[in-house]
């Protein structure tokens, strides 16, 4: 009887050991996949950030702006920015100075947006923001943005002046929540501000959103074209 009990006890321990070994060996690949998945998520997150400035890149901006337009409607502002004279700064002061200018604009834009939305670097010296702002407070916020962006940037002890063209649009002005249409309004307003060089910024209208393009590129009054940022697929 004692031998039978001892044999049963040993068999039970053997089964427990086998199960423990199975769980341990099964956990090894699962752990490996968890590490791989975490690394993949980090790479995807990094891909959605601009490497120089740390701002969101275009895909993240498109998705966020689309959701915000659908959710907040008339309270949503899309802002489009372009640094004026950036190439001249690169050519005369060097790429380090150009990078310092880009980083300064990005930092100021991000601070201005705060917790109200998202700031992004779309391409080269072009930036965008999407935020929620009451219509009654819009003019004050835009004047504030113009002021903070146009402060000189210190580059190796030299004060470099900053000039930025700014366009802003909203469903309250365009009567549409369509991302492409509203961004085209902001983009067109920014190019008008850049061409005319007067005022603090421009407000996008249907005229700006409907300006003609050539091969998908916006055609300005001077005959120059701009990158079709509004044509990005929000998916």
Secondary structure, DSSP 8 states (H G I E B T S, - for coil): -HHHHHHHHHHHHHHHHHHHHHHHHHHHHHHHHHHHHHHHHHHHHHHTB-TTT--B-HHHHHHHHHHHHHHHGGGEEEEEEEETTHHHHHHHH-HHHHHHHHHHHHHHHHHHHGGGEEEEEEETTEEEEEEE--GGGHHHHHHHHHHHHTS-EEETTEEE---EEEEEE-HHHHS---HHHHHHHHHHHHHHHHHH--SS-EE--HHHHT--EETTEEE-TTS-EE--GGG----
